[in-house]
């Protein structure tokens, strides 16, 4: 980490323009059937658009609603087999994709993955709970759920406040207590969700 790191803040930077949110992420997929089986049939994402890949019409472009109107898309072709082996990539590659799930249905999520015969790991990440599995092509998929209810339009503000609190306390990473303190400071409810116990997933940070 730099000796003089850039400040963490929810304030918009002084830049030529500002993005308005994530429009979509596009992934190189395998075939349509396997992609639908994972993202539509298991993860419950609606298939909202199917059309040719406009840059290469020999491929199909599938658009899924991830649950809040934000879109993930896949380029697929029926001549490509799925490859479930773990993906390896370097700088510039995608490490994982993360989708939100309802904290009240976290046990149901685990049960569905069990029923599908799909392996996964669950970690307590301090300010949220994370479940990690892999899709039909070995891409790491995270299913994250908040420990507390955080309004979408104030998420950046809450996390930046938790960052300041944890830095003031000299903690190595943001923990649940810092998130709760941030919510209270911002006059937001701080009632925790009932989530299963999980191992602390800090990867040697402590």
BALODREN-469469 format. One line per 8 residues: number of its first residue (from 1); their letters; for each residue x, y, z of C-alpha. Coordinates in nm, 4 decimals. Layout:
BEGIN
NUM	A	X,Y,Z; ... $
This chain:
BEGIN
1	XXXXXXXX	0.0000,0.0000,0.0000; 0.1211,0.3502,-0.0793; 0.2681,0.5584,0.2051; 0.0317,0.8378,0.0995; -0.2879,0.6607,-0.0089; -0.5710,0.8415,-0.1790; -0.8516,0.9348,0.0609; -1.1563,0.7105,0.0818 $
9	XXXXXXXX	-1.4692,0.9238,0.0543; -1.8223,0.9132,-0.0832; -1.7735,1.2636,-0.2249; -1.7614,1.2675,-0.6035; -1.4099,1.3382,-0.7368; -1.3272,1.6462,-0.9417; -1.3147,1.4671,-1.2761; -1.4188,1.5512,-1.6332 $
17	XXXXXXXX	-1.7408,1.3496,-1.5949; -1.9098,1.1060,-1.3561; -2.0556,0.7640,-1.4329; -2.4156,0.7050,-1.3289; -2.3821,0.3409,-1.2255; -2.3005,-0.0007,-1.3678; -2.4855,-0.0514,-1.6956; -2.3781,-0.4094,-1.7614 $
25	XXXXXXXX	-2.0882,-0.6552,-1.7483; -2.0291,-0.8915,-2.0408; -1.8665,-1.2334,-2.0033; -1.7394,-1.4796,-2.2631; -1.9786,-1.7692,-2.2098; -1.9859,-2.1231,-2.3420; -2.3207,-2.2413,-2.4795; -2.6731,-2.1121,-2.4256 $
33	XXXXXXXX	-2.8149,-2.4198,-2.2515; -2.5507,-2.4333,-1.9764; -2.5583,-2.0557,-1.9285; -2.9369,-2.0591,-1.8859; -2.9184,-2.3562,-1.6488; -2.6850,-2.1688,-1.4143; -2.7859,-1.8037,-1.4296; -3.1605,-1.8366,-1.4984 $
41	XXXXXXXX	-3.2626,-2.1722,-1.3543; -3.0342,-2.1808,-1.0468; -2.9688,-1.8128,-0.9691; -3.3134,-1.6917,-1.0734; -3.2073,-1.4168,-1.3155; -3.4648,-1.3298,-1.5820; -3.3497,-1.3625,-1.9431; -3.4606,-1.0220,-2.0719 $
49	XXXXXXXX	-3.3002,-1.0012,-2.4178; -3.1549,-1.2450,-2.6709; -3.0030,-1.1271,-2.9982; -2.6982,-1.1792,-3.2186; -2.3650,-1.0484,-3.0972; -2.3590,-0.7326,-3.3088; -1.9815,-0.7597,-3.3554; -1.9975,-1.1290,-3.4499 $
57	XXXXXXXX	-2.3470,-1.2489,-3.5519; -2.2342,-1.6128,-3.5407; -2.2627,-1.5815,-3.1620; -2.5683,-1.5131,-2.9448; -2.5818,-1.2318,-2.6900; -2.7845,-1.3157,-2.3763; -2.8964,-1.0407,-2.1349; -2.9986,-1.1235,-1.7762 $
65	XXXXXXXX	-3.1543,-0.8966,-1.5125; -2.9516,-0.9601,-1.1969; -3.2463,-0.8618,-0.9766; -3.2466,-0.4830,-0.9580; -3.2509,-0.3882,-1.3234; -2.8730,-0.4075,-1.3578; -2.7687,-0.6359,-1.6378; -2.5097,-0.9063,-1.6965 $
73	XXXXXXXX	-2.4646,-1.0396,-2.0489; -2.2935,-1.3393,-2.2095; -2.1620,-1.4108,-2.5565; -2.2488,-1.7779,-2.6207; -2.2236,-2.0266,-2.9056; -2.3604,-2.3790,-2.9194; -2.0272,-2.5130,-3.0463; -1.8529,-2.4213,-2.7164 $
81	XXXXXXXX	-1.8494,-2.6691,-2.4308; -1.8562,-2.5471,-2.0716; -1.5286,-2.5822,-1.8823; -1.5844,-2.5978,-1.5053; -1.2131,-2.5995,-1.4213; -1.1030,-2.3002,-1.2095; -1.0055,-2.0039,-1.4229; -0.6620,-1.8499,-1.3975 $
89	XXXXXXXX	-0.5915,-1.4942,-1.5082; -0.3418,-1.2191,-1.4469; -0.3494,-0.8420,-1.4434; -0.6586,-0.7130,-1.6223; -0.8495,-1.0379,-1.5758; -1.1722,-1.0740,-1.3798; -1.1192,-1.2207,-1.0328; -1.4874,-1.2813,-0.9569 $
97	XXXXXXXX	-1.8414,-1.1536,-1.0058; -2.0525,-1.0679,-0.7022; -2.4315,-1.0646,-0.6792; -2.6481,-0.9696,-0.3849; -2.8916,-1.2086,-0.2165; -3.1654,-1.1531,0.0419; -3.0181,-1.2075,0.3928; -3.3443,-1.3682,0.5049 $
105	XXXXXXXX	-3.3011,-1.6381,0.2387; -2.9313,-1.7131,0.2878; -3.0052,-2.0625,0.4220; -3.2236,-2.1293,0.1167; -2.9392,-2.0220,-0.1109; -2.7053,-2.2742,0.0508; -2.9723,-2.5458,0.0309; -3.0266,-2.4782,-0.3402 $
113	XXXXXXXX	-2.6538,-2.5065,-0.4096; -2.6417,-2.8290,-0.2090; -2.9344,-2.9679,-0.4099; -2.7519,-2.8734,-0.7311; -2.4424,-3.0630,-0.6144; -2.2384,-2.7433,-0.6281; -1.9559,-2.6772,-0.3835; -1.9268,-2.3455,-0.1992 $
121	XXXXXXXX	-1.7580,-2.1702,0.0921; -1.9132,-1.9160,0.3295; -1.7118,-1.6425,0.5017; -1.7772,-1.3618,0.7446; -1.6177,-1.0668,0.5639; -1.6562,-0.8174,0.8468; -1.9176,-0.5823,0.7014; -2.1009,-0.8513,0.4995 $
129	XXXXXXXX	-2.1397,-1.2271,0.4539; -2.0055,-1.3922,0.1389; -2.0676,-1.7272,-0.0261; -1.8308,-1.8343,-0.3043; -1.9019,-2.0910,-0.5734; -1.8177,-2.1314,-0.9443; -2.0331,-2.1084,-1.2539; -2.0452,-2.3597,-1.5396 $
137	XXXXXXXX	-1.7161,-2.2216,-1.6763; -1.5174,-2.2099,-1.3551; -1.5645,-1.8351,-1.2967; -1.5713,-1.7508,-0.9259; -1.9155,-1.6227,-0.8263; -1.9718,-1.4459,-0.4950; -2.3172,-1.4198,-0.3400; -2.2969,-1.1370,-0.0882 $
145	XXXXXXXX	-2.5507,-1.0297,0.1705; -2.5488,-0.7316,0.4028; -2.5324,-0.7807,0.7772; -2.7434,-0.4670,0.8144; -2.9993,-0.3012,0.5893; -2.8206,-0.0309,0.3888; -3.0174,0.2001,0.1567; -2.8809,0.1695,-0.1969 $
153	XXXXXXXX	-2.8582,0.5465,-0.2402; -2.6467,0.5786,0.0761; -2.4243,0.2700,0.0441; -2.1125,0.4663,-0.0532; -2.1674,0.7100,0.2337; -2.2109,0.4268,0.4858; -1.8989,0.2406,0.3701; -1.6847,0.5557,0.3604 $
161	XXXXXXXX	-1.7968,0.6388,0.7153; -1.7156,0.2848,0.8317; -1.3724,0.3258,0.6692; -1.3034,0.6436,0.8674; -1.4160,0.4806,1.1925; -1.1994,0.1723,1.1416; -0.8975,0.3900,1.0536; -0.9545,0.6009,1.3666 $
169	XXXXXXXX	-0.9523,0.2776,1.5705; -0.6432,0.1450,1.3928; -0.8215,-0.1709,1.2741; -0.6747,-0.3627,0.9805; -1.0082,-0.3958,0.8009; -1.3721,-0.2909,0.8360; -1.5577,-0.5068,1.0858; -1.9223,-0.5383,1.1827 $
177	XXXXXXXX	-1.8839,-0.2961,1.4742; -1.7518,-0.0257,1.2396; -2.0494,-0.0685,1.0084; -2.2938,-0.0488,1.2991; -2.1220,0.2661,1.4269; -2.1387,0.4206,1.0794; -2.5114,0.3540,1.0537; -2.5727,0.5084,1.3945 $
185	XXXXXXXX	-2.3625,0.8137,1.3092; -2.5678,0.8636,0.9923; -2.8996,0.8186,1.1809; -2.9827,0.4972,0.9954; -3.1305,0.1851,1.1602; -2.8654,-0.0596,1.2805; -3.0583,-0.3829,1.3321; -2.8461,-0.6848,1.2325 $
193	XXXXXXXX	-2.9806,-0.9619,1.0103; -2.9826,-1.3170,1.1440; -2.7136,-1.4887,0.9386; -2.5430,-1.8270,0.9877; -2.2121,-1.8460,1.1672; -1.9212,-1.8466,0.9273; -1.5449,-1.8604,0.9343; -1.3633,-1.5279,0.9302 $
201	XXXXXX	-1.2482,-1.4798,0.5735; -0.9649,-1.2322,0.6096; -0.6874,-1.4195,0.4277; -0.4124,-1.3434,0.6767; -0.4912,-0.9725,0.7186; -0.5074,-1.0051,1.0963 $
